[in-house]
Amino acid sequence: MEVLSNSGEDTLRLGDAIGRVLTPGDVVCLEGELGTGKTVVARGIARGRGHRGVVPSPTFLIIHLYQSVGFCHVDAFRLGSPEELIDAGIEEYLDGDWICAVEWAGRVRAALPSGALTVRLEFAEDENRRRITLGGGGEWKKRLEFVRTEFERDAG
């Protein structure tokens, strides 16, 4: 599934819609260049799960937890291998009780479940627009139809 985001608010709304279809045990792999909006999508996911506070980039913490909504936000930018993510303790949050969103997931993909949802963000025609591609196997197709419907409904 591909959507076009015209603003940071659109990207946040998309993340919110994604957050509403996630269930404990789900992992979202956020991929894209610096500045494409990976953290904005993660903020939206947290909002869609019911979190109303601040969601900063976890770059220096690596793993940031939002216990009240069961959300684990990971930033793998500074990691050099999947083993470093394992050493940081990610396995504790992949046990089925948490929803995890992993920025720079391509750096640590081997440490993440194969059935994860992938969200790839790319710069589009101008600095404010993003082309966002969402994909995953199995049941993701049905859930992504809901995401698209909610995203388009909220835009109108």
Beta strands, then each sheet from edge to edge (+ up, - down):
strand 1: 2-5
strand 2: 27-32
strand 3: 63-66
strand 4: 71-75
strand 5: 99-103
strand 6: 117-123
strand 7: 130-135
sheet 1: 1+ 7- 6+ 2+ 5+ 4+ 3-
end
